[in-house]
Amino acid sequence: MKAVHVTAPSASIDSLDLNIAPQAVPTAGVGECLVQVVSAGVNPSDVKAVLGGMPHAVWPRTPGRDYAGIVLEGPADLVGKEVWGSGGELGIRRNGSHGHYLIVPAAGVRKKPANLTMEEAGSVGVPFITAYEGLRRAGGVKKGDVVLVFGANGKVGQAAIQLATNAGAKVFGVERTAQDYLGHANGEVVMIDASSQKIAEVVGESTGGHGADIIYNTVGSPYFEQANAALAKRGTQIFISTIDRAVPFDIFAFYRGQHTYVGIDTLALNSIDGAQILDQLLPLFVGGRLKPFPINQAAVFSIDDAARAYQAVLRGSTDRVLLTP
């Protein structure tokens, strides 16, 4: 059995040095589960950690935050069960899911939905947990809300759109160029081409001048000012990442608009936090209101090919990239 074993961050994606090392079967301690990993999503944060972008990461380490697998050791009601999970500490402060075996707190382990395959279950983690937590922190989405998602065809963007349309919101998606929406939705998604359309004008004209109650900005600084211009009175803008750390900030427009900014860092949510969010999402997956990302077998890699998987993610693969130990 094998695992990705990173002793120190790499200088660049081209020089990515992932040591694929033998992995002995670990022993679960009190309050822990030993999981045989069947499927593990590869997230941008996993790759950024390996490239030294997570200062609080502790090395050496096996990366990987998301997983679906089978419990080999742990509480009797979980042993032998197919489970899923995700945690911000996995692959950062303790060994993660990019190997054959994973030790996780038993309180952070949940049985996966029976209607999802193991590959589909391993794809859900970070994108849906991030999307859910952002919308929750923004006060939740209700029927009739106007939601604008920047980076609509990214994985977090698609998850946010699924959640927003499920709640009955009027949803707009933004991409850099003219694109159709690629994901599942429970209602119409109006796509906006940022290269040729004025975002605030499109949203304003379509909502009678109201604007967006919630803006999920998955990109950050490039859309900061355009997002602010599209915000409704008492609207909220959610951030999960950025390119530039400093942006121009109009304090007058901010307080006159009674706006709220919400920052989401799911690395601060551990496996138990992730499990509690999956508890909320599970009925929606079981009922088909939420759907996992389509699995393209060309984007499913073995542990031996982990470097190719990481490179695909960093280079912007539109597929959900998975490792299948």
GUFI-58596 format. One record per residue: residue in three letters; x, z, y of N, C-alpha, C, O, CB in turn. Coordinates in steps of 0.1 Angstrom, whole numbers, plus 5000, padded with zeros to 4 digits. Atoms other than C-alpha are relative to their C-alpha. Glycine has a CB too. Layout:
N
alaXZYXZYXZYXZYXZY...
***
This chain:
325
met500850004988500050005000500950005013502050055012499050125000lys499250024988501249925035499250045013498050065013500449855001ala500649974987500650015072501049945010502249935008499850155002val499250034988501849895106500750135004500050235006499149935011his499349884996504550145116500949965012501949905010500850054988val499350044987505750115152500950125004500450235006499049975011thr499149894996508850325160500250025015500550135020501349984993ala499850004985509050235197499349875005499249774998501550005004pro500750124994507149995220500949885001502149895003499550035014ser499350134998508149625222500149965014499250005022499449894991ala499950054987509349455253499049905004498649905016501449955003ser501050104997506949165251499349964988499749994977500749885007ile500850055011504349005229500949904991500749904979498749945004asp499250095008506848735219501150064992501550014982500749905010ser498949935007509448985208499350124992500050214987501050065009leu500749895007506749205191500650024986500749934978498549964998asp499349965012508449395163499150104993499250224996501450055002leu500849915008505849535139500650024987500749934979498549954999asn499449975013507449715110498850024990498050114992500950125001ile501049985010505149675080500650084989501550034981499449864995ala499349915009506149975059499150044989497850044990500450125008pro500949945010504950115026499350135005499950205013500950044987gln500849894996502250375030499650094988498950044980498849965008ala500449915011502050675006498650055003498150055014501050124999val501449954998498550815000500150145006500650235000499350004986pro500049874994498151105025499050094994498150044987499849995015thr501049905005496251425016499250055012499850095022500850114993ala500949954989493251525037500150155000500150224990498649964997gly500049864998493451875051498650065001497649985000500950045012val501349934998490652125057499349935012499949925023500250155002gly500850064989487951955078500449865003500049805014500250085013glu499650144999489451605073499549914989499049964979501549995001cys500350105010488651285054501249914998501849875008498749935004leu499150115003490951045037499249884998498349874989500950034987val500850135000489550695043500949894995502049875000499449975013gln499350125003490650385025499449895009498249865009499749964985val500550104990490450125053499749874994500649814986501149995011val500450145005488649805045500149905011500449795009498650014993ser500050094988488349665080500350085012499950195014498649935001ala499649934988489949755113500049905012500849805011501350074998gly500050084988489249595147501450015007502050125006498950035010val498749994992492349505168499549985015499049885019501049884996asn500450004986491649595204501149985010502350005007499350145003pro498950014990493549515236500850125002502050125005499449955013ser499349874998494349885240501050024988502050084991499050115000asp499049995011496049875205501249935003502349975001499449954987val498950084997498249595216500850055012502050055012499549855003lys499349944989498949745250500850124997501950145003499050035011ala499249885004500050065234501349964993502350024996499250094990val498850055007502549875212501049945010502249945008499649904989leu499150064989503849705244500450105010501050075021499349895006gly499649894991504350045261499150025011499550095021501449965005gly501049994989501250025283499250134999498450155008499149894999met500849875001499950375271501150115001501650154990499250004987pro498949904999502450635285499850124991500850194988500150045014his500249885007500750915266500049974985499850074977498750065003ala499950035014501150735232501350074994502350075001500149854997val498949935006503450925208500549914988499749874980499550144995trp499450095010505850725186501050084991501550184996500849885007pro500650115007506450655158498550024997498050134996500849974987arg501550005001502850565151499549884993500049774994499350025014thr500850125005500450345131498949985010498150075012499550034986pro501150024991498150185157498649984994498549994981500349875009gly501350045005494450115154498950115003499150224999500049984986arg501049904996491350285169498749994992497950084990499749995014asp501350035007488450125149500249984985501249944981499349885006tyr499850025014487750125112498650004993497650054998500850114994ala501149995010485250075084500750024986501749954984499049884999gly499349985013486250205049499250094991498050114993501350075003ile500649925011485450425019500750145000502050145000500149934987val499549865000485950805019500550034986499850034976499050105005leu499449965013488350904991500150154998500050204987501449944999glu500049865000488651275000499350055012499349995023501550055000gly500749944989486651505022498750074995498650104983499649905010pro501249935004483251675022499249924989499249804989499050025012ala500650065012481251604990498949905004498849804997499350114992asp501050104996478451425009500549875005499849785008499050075010leu499350124995480951175022500849934990501049804992500850035013val499150065009483151104993499349894993498249904987500550114989gly500550125006482650754980499149925009498649815005499250044987lys500950074990480550655010500749905008501949925012499250105008glu499550104990481050345032499850065014498650095017499449864998val500149944987481750475067500649915010501349825008500750144999trp499450074988482650355102500450115010499950225010499149905006gly499749904989484250525132501049935010501549825008500750124993ser499150044989486450495163500450125008499550215010499349895009gly499549894992488550735183501149975009502049895005500450124991gly499050034990490650725214501350074996502450025001499650055013glu498749945004493250955197500749924989501949934987499850144996leu499550085012493650715167501049895005500749825014498949944992gly499050104996496750505170500850045013501749975017499449875002ile499449964987497750695202500750144998501950154999499050015011arg499549875002498151065194500150044985500750144981499250115007arg499949985014497751045156499949864994499449775000498950104994asn499950135006498150765131498649944999497650014997500650014986gly501350074999495450495133499749924988500249954977500049925012ser500750075011493550245112500749884995500249814986498749975004his499450125004496049965109500950024988502149994988500849945012gly499349975012497050055074499050014989497850004991500950135000his500949995012495550105039499250145001498150144996500749994987tyr500749875001494750475045500050065014500850035023500850104991leu500249944987493550685075499550144997498650164989499049925008ile500549874999493151055080499350035013499850005023501250114998val500849984988490351145104499350134999499050184987499049895003pro500949885001488351465113498749964993498149864996499850065014ala501350035007485351485090498849995009497949925007499850114989ala501150004990483151555120499949875008498949845014500250125010gly500050134993484151215133499749884991499849774995501349975007val500350115010483051015102498549994998497850094997500750034987arg501550035002479650855098499849894990500649794989499449965014lys500350115009478050645071499649885008498949895018498850044991lys500350124992477850285083498649954997498149994987501149894996pro501450065003474550095086500149914988501049834986499549925012ala499950075013473749945052499949855003500349774994498850054991asn500250154998472849605068501249945007501149825010498849985009leu498850054995476349565082501049994989501250084981500550085012thr498950015009479149435061501250095005501150135016500549854998met498849924996482449625061500849935012501250005021500950024988glu499350074989484049355083499250025013499850055024500249854997glu500849984987481149375108500150145005500250165017498549964997ala499949864996481249755108501350035007501350115017499750094989gly498749984994484949745116500249945013501149975020501049964990ser499950074988484349525145499350075012499550035023499449864999val500949954990481849745164500750105010500650085022498950084993gly499349894993483950045176500150005015499250025022501250024994val499649994986485650025209499149925010498649985020501449965002pro500850084991483549745225498650075003498250085014499849864996phe501449954998480149905219500150155005499250195013499350004986ile499949864995481350265225500350005015499750085022501150084992thr499750024986482850155258498849965008498550025019501149905002ala501250054993479749965268498950115001498350135012499449884993tyr501049895000477450255258500350115010499550165018499850064986glu499649884991479450525276499949965015499650045023501450044996gly500150054986479650315308498650015005498350065016500649875002leu501450004996475950265309499450145001498650175009499249914991arg500549865000475250625300500550075013499750145020500550084988arg499449934988477550755328499449945013499450015023501549985000ala500750064988475750515352498650045001497950005010500149854999gly501349954999472550695345499049934990497849974989499449985013gly500950075010471250465317499349885006499249875018499050104994val500750124996469450135318498650014996498250064986500749874994lys501450005003465750105321499349875002499949785009499350115008lys500750134998463249825320499849975015499450065023498650014993gly500150054986463249625352501350025008501349965019498950085007asp498849994993466749725362500749865001500549784992501050104994val499250124999469049445374501550044996502150135003499949945014val498749975005472349445355500949875001500549774997500050054986leu499150114998475349225364501350034992501950144995500349975015val498849985008478249195339501149905003500949785001499650004985phe498850094998481649055349500850004987501150114981500850055012gly499450015013483448925319499050004989499250074979501150114998ala501149995009480248865301500349964986499750014977498849915005asn499750045014481748685271501150074994501550044982500349855001gly499149915007484348945265499250104991498050104991500850095010lys500649925010483649195237499250115006498150145002501050054990val500849894993482649485260498949945008497850005008501050085009gly501050074992480749245282498849974991497749994995500549885006gln501150045009478749115252499250134995498050134994500549934988ala500749885004478049475240499150065011498050105009501150104996ala500849954989476849575275498849925002497749975005500950005013ile501250094998474549275277499050034989497850034991500549864999gln500949975010473149355243499250135003498050145001500750024986leu500749874997472349715254499149985012498050045012501150115003ala500850024988471049605288498749924997497649965001500849945011thr501150085003468749335274499050084991497850064991500449874994asn500849925009467549575247499150105008498050135004500850084990ala500749914991466449815275499049935009498250005015500950085008gly501050074992464449545292500549965014499749945023498850075001ala499450034987466849485321500049855003500049774993501450065002lys499750144996467149155341501549995001502250065008499349975013val498550005002470749055332500649875005500149765002500350024985phe499250124995473248825349501450024994501950144993500150005015gly498650005005476648745334500949915008500549815013500149964985val499050074992479748625352501249964992501850054985500450085013glu498750055006482648415339500849925011500149875020499849924987arg499250074990485548245358499649855001499849805012501550014996thr500450145000484147905349498649994994498050094990501049914991ala501450035005480847745338500050024985500749954978499549865004gln500149975014480047895304498650044996497950105004501050114996asp501249945006477047965282500450144996501550174993499549914989tyr499849865006476648325271500149984985499449914978498850095003leu499750025014478148345236499550104991499550084979501550004999gly500449905009476748665223498550014997497749935002500550135005his501549975003473448815210499450075012500150145020499950094988ala500849934990470848925235498650014996498149944988500249925014asn501449975003467349065234499149945012498049985013499750144998gly500750054988466348875266500949895006502049875002499650115010glu499350104993467448605290501250055007501250165012499149935010val498749974993471048615303500349885010500549775005501150034991val499750114990471548415336501550005002502050105007499250025013met498650004999475148305336500449945014499849855019500749914989ile499550044987477048265369501549954999502350014993499950115011asp498650055000480148045374500750045012500450005023499949844999ala499349944988482448235397500949905007501249925019500950124995ser499250104994484447925404499249915010499849845018500749914990ser500850104991481547735421498850075006498150015014499649894991gln501249934995478847995428500350135007501350205004498950024989lys499849874993478548285453499250104992497950104992499649995015ile500649905009477748575430498950085007497750085002501050094993ala501049924993475948795455498849925004497749975003500650075012glu501150084996473848505467499149974988497849974989500549875006val500850045012472748405432499150124996497950114993500949964988val500849885004471748765423499050045010497950075007501050124998gly500949974989470148825457498849915000497649965001500650005013glu501150095000468048515455499150014988497949994989500549855001ser500849985012466948585420499350134999498450154990500949984988thr500649865001465948945427499350035013499050155016501050104997gly500749974987464148905461500950085009500350165017498850074997gly499249924991467149045479500450134995501150215002499450015013his499849865005467349355458501550024996502150125000499150034988gly498749985004470749305442500150064986499050084979500850085009ala499849945014472249465410500050155001500750215009501349954994asp500049855001471349825401501350054993501850154997498850044993ile498849975007474249835377500949884999500549774994499750064986ile499150115002477349625377501150054990501750154993500749965013tyr499049965010479549645346501249905002501249794998499549994985asn498850084996482949515359501150034989501950124991500550045014thr499049985010485149475328501349945004502349964996499549934987val498850064996487749285347500850085011502050095011499749865006gly499449914990488349515377500349935013499449875019501350054995ser499750034986490149415409499649855004499249845016501550015002pro500450134996489549035409498649985005498349905013500349904990tyr501450024996485849085413499550125008498350135010499249994987phe500449884993485849415432499149985012498050035013501250095003glu500850034988484649285465498749924998497749955004500949935010gln501250075003482249035451498950094993497750074995500349884991ala500949915007480749305429499350095011498150115010500750084990asn500649914990480249535459499049935008497949995012501150055010ala500950084992478549255478498749984993497649964999500649875004ala501250035008476049215449499250134997498250134991500449934988leu500649875003475249595446498750025008498750005020501050115002ala501249954993471749715454500250135006501250205004498850014989lys499949864994471150025475499950104988499250084979498850025009arg499849905011472150325453500449944987500149994976498650074999gly499450065012473750085428501350064996501950135003500149855003thr498849945006476550175405500949894994500449794988499650104989gln499150105006479649975396500950084990501550184993500949945011ile499249945011481450055363501349934998501349814999499250014987phe498750065002485149995358500650054986500550174983501050045011ile499349965013487049995324501449955000502250004992499249954988ser498750054999490149805334500349945013499349925021500349904988thr499750084988491949625362501349934999502049954989500050105012ile498750084999494749385371500850075010502050115008499849855002asp499349924989495749535405499450145001498250164999499849925013arg500549864999495549905409499450035013498550125014501250104997ala500549974986494949905447499249885004499549765002501250025010val500950104995492049715462499550045014499550165017498849984991pro500649964987490549695498498750084997497950044989499849885008phe501249925002487849955501499350035013499850105022500450144993asp500849994988485149945528499250134998498150134992499149885002ile500649875001484150315531498649995006497650055001500850115006phe501350014992481350225556498949944991497849994989500149925013ala501050065009479649985532499750084988498650084983500649864996phe500249925012480150225503498950115003498050134995501350074996tyr500949894998478350525519498649955006497650015003500650105009arg501250054996475750315537499249944989497949944989500249895011gly500750055012474950145504499650114990498950084980500849904993gln500249885010474850495487500449964986499749994976498450045001his499550055013476850345460500850104992501250214997500949885002thr499349925009478450505430501049924992500749814987499150084990tyr499050065009481650415411500250094988500350214989501349975008val499849925012482050515375501249944993501349824990498849994991gly498850045007485450495357499950044985499550164982501250055006ile500149975014485450475319501449984993501949874994498949924993asp498750015008488550555297499650054987499650174984501150085007thr500449955013487550565261501150054992500950114981499349884992leu498949935007491050675251499850155001500450234994501349965007ala500349864999489751015263498850054991498650164990499650035014leu501049965010486951005237500650004986501049904981498849895001asn499449995013488151125204499049964989497949914992500450144997ser500850055011486751045169498650075000497650004996500750024987ile501349935000483951305172499149955011497949935009500350165001asp500850064989482851175206499549864996498449834998500949995013gly500450135004482850825191498950004990498049924990501249934994ala501149995010480750935161498750045006497749995002500450114990gln501349974994478151085184499449885007498249875008500350125010ile500650134994477850755203499549914989498549854990501149935008leu500550095011477650565170498650054994497849974990501050004989asp501349955004474750805161498949945008497849915003500050155001gln501150064991472850665191499949854998498849804999500450025015leu500050145002473750305183499449964986498849854985501449945002leu500350045013473050315146498549954998498349854992500250124991pro501450055002469150285147499849865006499049785001499050095007leu500150134994469549985170500749894991500249784990500650005014phe499450095010471949815145499149994988498949874983501450054996val500950015012469649905116498849925003498349844994499650144996gly501250074997466649765134500349865005499349785008499350075011gly499650134996468549445144499949975015500149865019499049914993arg500050024985468249505182501449985005501649915014499350125006leu498650034997472049525183500549934988500149964976500850135003lys499450085011474149285163501550015001502050005012499549855000pro498550005000477849305153500549865005499749765005500650044987phe499550134996480149035165500249914988500549964977501450025006pro499850095011480248725143501550004995502450025003499749855004ile498650005006483248725119500449864997499849794989500050094987asn499350135003485448415120501250034991502150104995500449935013gln498949965010487648435089501449955005502450015001499749934987ala498750044995490348255109500650115009501850115012499949875009ala499649894992490548575130500150134992500250244998499150025012val499849895009490848805100501349994994501649894987498850014989phe498650015004494348895091500450124991499750224991501050015012ser499549895009496149095064501050095008501450055019500749944988ile499049914993498449385073501349935002502049945012500250124991asp498750074999501449155066500049915012501049885018500349924988asp500150094989500148925094499550075013499050015022499049894997ala500549924988499449205119500649955013499949955023500450154998ala499450054987501849065145499249885005499049875017501549964998arg500850124995499848735146498650055005498150005015499749914988ala501249944995496648945150500150065014499350035022499450114990tyr499849944987498049135179500249895010499749905022501250105000gln499750114991499348815195498749935004498549895015501049904994ala501350074997495848655192499250085010498650025018499249984986val500849914990494248955210500649995014499849965023500050144995leu499450004987496748955238499949875007499849865019501550045000arg500150134994496448585243498549955002498349845005500749904991gly501450024996492648615248499149934990498249854993500049915012ser500950065010491148515215498550035003498250155006500350064986thr501449974998487348475219499450064988498250104988499349875004asp500649945012486848595183500450155000501350205007500649934988arg499749865002486748965173501149994989500849954977498850084995val498950005009490149005156500050124991499850234996501349985008leu500149895009490249215125501350004991501949904988498849994991leu499149985011492849355100499250044988498350134989501150105004thr500749965012491649385064501150044990501649954982499149884995pro499049955009494149595045499749974985500550004976500250155001
***
